[in-house]
Each structure stands twice: as structure tokens, then as C-alpha cells.
Amino acid sequence: MSFSAARLAGLLCLPGLVLAQAPRSAPFTVEDLGRLVGLSDAQIAPDGRTIAVKVTRTDMKANKTATELVLVDAATGAQKVLVRDRKGLAHARWSPDGRTLAFLADRDGKEQIFLLPMDGGEARRLTDAPTGVQQFAWSPDGGRLAFAAEDEAPKLAEDRKGEDAFDIENDSIFASEPTVPVHLWITDLEGKATRKTSGTWSLANTPPPSPPASPLAWSPDGKTIAFAKQASPHTGDQEKTSVQLLDVASGAIRPLTGEARFEGFPAFSPDGRQIAYWFPRDGDYVNQNEIHLVDAGAARAATSPAPWTAASTASSGPRTERPWWWGATTARGWASGCSPWKARPAAWTWRTWIPAGPSGSTSARRRPAPWPSPAAPPPIPPSFM
């Protein structure tokens, strides 16, 4: 993939990035809000030539927000609208071969997975989950998708129909209905779905419109799925999360480390022999997340306790000699940068931006001390713009 593709994807993904503009002669007004365009969830195609990005515009007269899925040519910047005017449009993800783009969209009030062939034709609905799909992930061979969906609420007896009172338990005071578990399913490309987990526990879950609490992660050989298990579906138990490994063939589940709290965001190494995941420093939730590795059954911190910590999530593209973006918080502020990583395996995704070292150095750039304050992140170097 060309450097321009990595640069463009990085700019689309970096939070709070504002490009320089000529000075305005008039102050910013409420009317200007309607002219703002939001870009999010940029996904680089496996061949590195195009980028799918979610584009959001506000229609002030209609009092609504319009969302489109746009394909951007990485070399020329040319744009093509792939999907428009679909409620609930989100979470576009490329198939490993780049021939299909899957995304979530509303169907009869529930988000379902749709498949859009890139060689032409209309998107077709893949899933028919009664409660809708929260997130999904392609298998490495592109023949299946794992997805997360809420269980259906228990049906009331005939003489209790109409009752809407429920015990809030360990949930938010804003809960409007009983909380039910979220579990993992796998579907083939014909829409035949098989349930893979069940129980009173739940996949890690956050109420909408927040993004998935912890994405699903397939192993490179497609035999295992790593996910974050929450002790119960209640929002008050969101810290009780642990990384688990699902054997796709048998359905057997085993814990990754034995920890019962604060684990999340697992990701397999390209060879499948290691798993990286988030865990707060010293196991204390008041600390920032560190990136830990499990290697041959032994967990260790991949980032030093200070000053580096995990900062955000991002997606990578195919094997190439091109830069990758990272971001991190330090004891003295927030930092970002760009560093080359050669020969990354095709279709591999690092879900965490990882700094190259505690000194802040990378083979591409070294940032001098002192670090900026958290209120003023360092600017993107001009050569990256």
C-alpha cells in the first residue's frame, strides 16, 4: 500500500485532528454547524488502493443526520458513494480478499449485516438476528463472519403480558428495560447462523451509541476466537471482564490468563502464537491501560509502566513497506507519530497503536523533550500532511 493511503487513513482516524484553513473574516455561527462533515471508521482495502470511510452530514432543514459509506481512491482522492440513506449505517469491514464490503444497517428496526460486492450489484442482507447485530468480524479465509447479538428477552406468561416493571439490579438508573446477555454467533455467507456461546454471563458490552466494548478477534488459522467475557450483562459489572478463547469447532471456552477484571481488546500476532490485550497497570483501574502479551501461557507487560500506555484503536492494511500510525498518553501529555513496519502479513490487524519505545523514539522520527501538555497534542509533522 502506498504511503498516501496510510497517511490518509491516519488523518481520518486521528481524533480531534483539525486541518489548517485560511483565517475567517466572520465568526463561527450555528449555521456553520450544518456545513460540517464528519469522517470516521476509515478502513483500508486489502490491496491498499482504496479506503472505505463513513461520512456524516447534518441536514438542518430536515432535522436529521445523513450518513454515507464512501470509497476514496488512495492515489487520486477520487470519491464514490457506495451506500447512502441507510439508517444505522456503521462498522464497514473488508473481506480478506477485498471483493466484499460488509457493514451494519437497520432492517425493521434492528441492525443486520449486509454484504456489498465490490464488482457491482446491490448489497444483500446476510443476518436475520431477532435482536440485531452489535458487531462482527470476518474469518481469515473470508468464508464466515463471527458476530455478537443480544439474547431475546424472556417471554412473559399470558397472565403477565403488559407488565413492564423490572428490577434494575446492578444497572444504570437510566435503564428502560431488563438487561440481557450478549453472545457470540458464527454465520456462513448464505446466512446460516450457529450460536457459539450461552449463559448468564455476556460478551463485554457498552450501551449505544458507544462502539463495541471489545472487538472479536479471529486467530490467523481460523480455529479460535478471542473475546472479552463480562461476568454479567449489567452495566455495573463492566469492569468484570476477562479475555477468553473460543474453540470454533468444539465450542469449548477457556480463559487466557485467569484474571477476572479489566482485560479486553485481544488481538492475535500474525503467527498466532501470541495474543496482545489491554490490562491496567498493576491491575488498578485508576491507572492507564498497558499492552500485555501472552506467550506460551505466560503473561507479561509489553509496555513499560511509565511513561507509555495504550491510547486508542486503529486498523492496518496488507503486507507493505509503509508507515503505521501510533498514539499514546505519557506522564507529560499525549503524543502521536508515524513509524515504518516492514513486511506485515496480509489481512492482519493491530487493534492498538503501539509506541516504539519509552523514549518516544521511532525509526521515522524522534520527538524532543519537553512533551506538550494534554490540552495541546503535538501537531502532525508537515511531511505527513
N, C-alpha and C positions, 0 to 999 in steps of 0.2 A: 504494500500500500504506500502511496506517495506521502511525503511529509505534509503536503497541503491537506490531505484527508485527516491526518492525525491532528494537525493544527486546528482545522475547522471543527472537528469533533470535540477537541479540548475546549475551544471557545464556547461551544454550545453547552457543554456540561459544567463549566466552572460557575459556581454560584456567585451571584452578586456582581458579575462582570458587566461593566459599562464601557462601551466604546467611546472614544473621544469624538466630539462633534464641535462644529463651529459655535461660537458664543451666540446665544439667543438674544434678540432685541426685545422680546416680550417675556414676562414671567410665565411659568408653567401653570396651566389652568385645568379645571375639571374637564373641559372639552378635550384637552390633550390626552386624558386617560383613555378615551375611545380610540386613539390612534396608536396606542402601544401594542406591540406584537410580542407574544410570549413564545419562546423556544425551549423545548425540554425533551429529555429522554432520547438524545441522539444515539443512533445505532449504526455502526459502520458495517457495510456488507462484507461477507467473507472475502470477496475479491478486492476489497479496498477502493473500488471505483465510485461507489455511491454511499450516501448516508440518508437513512430514514429518520425524520425528526417530526415531533409533534408541534404543530403551530396553532397558537390560540389567539383569537381576535375578539374584541368586545364590540357588540352591536348595540350602541346606546339607545337607538330608537326602538328596537325590538326588545330591549332589556334582557339580553341573553348573551351567552358566550359561544362563539362558533369555533369548532376545533377541526383541524385538518391533519392528515398524515401526508407529509410532503417528502419527495425523493429529491435529494440535492446531488448534482454531479460534482465530485470532489475536485476535478481538474478545472472545470469551467464555471462552476457555481450555478449552472442552469437548474431550474426547479420544475418539478412535475407533481401535481396534486394526485395522490393515489386514492385517498379516501376523504370524503367531505360530508358534512351534515349528518354524522352518525353520533347519536347520544352515547355517552360513556366511552368514547374512543380513547384508548390508552394501551400502554405496555406492548408496543410493536417489537417483535423479535424475529430475526432472520433464521431460516432453516440453515443447517450446517453447509448445504451445497449452494445456498444463496438463491435458489429457484422459487422459494415461497416466503412470504412475509406473513407471520401470524400476529394477530392483535386482538384486544378485547373490545367489545362494543355491546351496547344494550340490545336485548331482544326480549320483548314482552316484559320489560321491567327488570331483567336480570342480565348481568354481563356474561357473555359467552365468548368462546374462542372462535375467531374467523380466520380462514386461510385465503390469502390473496396470491394467485400465481403471477410471477413477475414476467412471464412471456405473454400475458394478455388474458382477459377474461374477468368475470366478476368474483368478488370474494364470496366464499361459501361458509356457512356456519358449520363448525365441527362438533361442538358440545351442546348438550341439552340439559345441563345441570339444573335441577329444580330450584336451588338457592343461588345460582350464579357461580361464576369462577372468579377467584380473587387474584390469582397469579398462576403462571405456568412456566415451563422450561422445556426446550427441545432435548430429546435424547441425542447423543453424539452421532448416531447413524441417521438421524432425521426421520426415523420411522415411527416414533412415538412422541407424545408430549405428557409430561407429568403436570398435574395441576392441583390447586388447593381449592376446596369448596366447603362451605358450612354444611353441617348436618341439617336435615329437616327438623323443625320443631315438633315435639311430641303432639300427637292428635288428641284433642280433648274428647272425653266421653260425651255421648249425646246430651245428657242432662247438665253438662257443664259448658256447653257451647255458648259463646258470648261473654264468658268471663275473661277479663283481660288483666286482672290483678296478678302480680308475681312478686317473688322475694328477690330483692336487689342483690342480696348476699354481698360478695366482695367485688361489686361492680361500681361504675361511676354513678353519681347521683343523677346524671342525665340519661341513664339507660331508659329506653322506652319499651323494651321487650326482653324476655328472658335471653340470656346469653347461651349459645350452643357451640359445641366444639367445631373446629375446622380440621378437616382430614385430607389425606393425600390420595389422589386417583391417578391412573395412567390410561390414556386413550390412544388407539391407533389412528391412522389417517382416515379411516372410514367412520370414526365417531363411536367405536365400540369401547366403552369405558369400564375399567375394572377398579374397584375400591381396594386400596392397599393398606390403609390404617384405620383403626377404630378405637373407641374407648372414651372415657370421661375426660381424658386429657385432650390437648388441642395442639395443632401447629401454632407456632408463635403468631400472634395476631394483633393488628392495630386497627382501630375503627377508621372508616373512610372519613376524609379524603386522603389520609396518610398512605404512603407507599407500603408495600409488604414489609412486615417486621424483619423477616429474614428469608431471602430467596432460596428456592430449591436448587440443589447442585448435583448434577449427574457426575459419576466417575467417568474417566475417559473411555473405559471399556463398556460402559452402559449397564454394568451389573449392580451398581449401588447408587443410592440417592442419599445425600446428606441433607438434613433439615434441622431446624430448631424446634424442639418439643417444649410446650408450656404445660406446667403441672395441671392447670385447669383453664377453661376458656375465659374466666373472669378477668376483667381489666385490672383488678387489684393484684393479680398474680403475674403480671407481665415480666417481673424480674426473675421469676422461677423458670428460666429457660435453659435447656441443655442441648448440645448437638448430639443427634442420633444418626445412625447409619441403617438404612433400609436395604435389605437384600431383595432386589426386584423379583427374582424368580420365586423365592420361598415366602416372602413377606415377613421374614424374621427381622427384628429390630434390636440393635444393641447400642449402648451409649459409647460415645467417643472417648470420654475421659473419666466419667464418674462424678463430675461436678454437677450440681443441681441448680445453679443460678448464674445468670448474666452471660451465658455463652450464646453466640449467634454468628450469622453470616459465614457459614463454612464454604470453602472453595478447595477443590482438588488441584494438586500440582499436575503439570502436563503428563507425567509418567504414572500418575495415580497412586504413588507410594506415600505421599504426604498430604495432609489436609491443613489448611490455614483457617483460622477462625478468630473472632473477636472475643476478648475477655478483659475486664477492667484490671488495671494494675493492682496487685496484691489482693485481688478478689473483692475490692471495696468499690461499691457503686458510685461513690463520690469522685473516684478517680476517672481519668480518661481511659478509653479502650486501648489495649495493646493488641498486636497481631501475634497469635501463638501458632506454633506448628506441632502437629503430632507426627512423629517419625518412629516407625516400628513399635508403636504402643506407648511411647514416652512423649509427654507434652513439654514444650519449653517455649519461652517467650522469644519471638522473632524480632521484637523491637526492644530497645533498652528502656528501662523505667523512665529515664529522662534524657533529653527533653522531648523525644519523638513519641507521638501517639497516632493511632488510626484516625483519619479525618472524614472520609466520605467514601462513596462508591462510584465506580465507572466501569465501562466495558471496553474491551480491546478488540482488535480485529484479527486478521490472519497472520501467517508467518511472514515477516518482513523485517528489513533493517530500517526501522523508523522510530521516532521518539514516542514516548508514552508519558502521559501527564500524571503528576502526583500532587497530593495536597496533604498538609499535616499541621497540627497545632503544636506549639512549643511553649516552654515556660515563659517565653518573651513575645509571643504573638502567633500569627498564622502565616504559613508560608506555602508557596506552590512553585512548581517548576517543571522542567521537561528533561527527560534523560533517555538515551538510546538503550534499547534492549534487543539484541540481535537474535534472529532465528527463533522467534516464538512459534510454537506449534499452531497449526491451523485450527480455527474454531475454539481456541482456548480463551477463557475469560477470567481475568483477575477482578474480583469484585471489590477490591480495596486498593486505593492508591497507596503505594509503599515508598517512603523516602529512602534514598540510597544510603544514608548514614547519619549518625547523630551530630556530625559537624555541619550538616547541611550541604555537603559537597556531593556533586554528581559528576559524571564524566562529561556532561554537557555544560555545566555552569556551577560556579561557586558564589554563594551569597555572603557578603561581608557582614560582620557584626557592627553595630548592634542591630538586633531584629526589630522590625516595626511593631507598633502596638497592635493589640487585637482589633482596635477600631479602624486601623488603616492597613489592610493587607497590601503586600508589595505588588506593584504593577506588573503586568505581563511584559517581559522584555520586548523592545520594538521589533526584534528579529522574528518574533513569534506572531506578530500581528498581521 
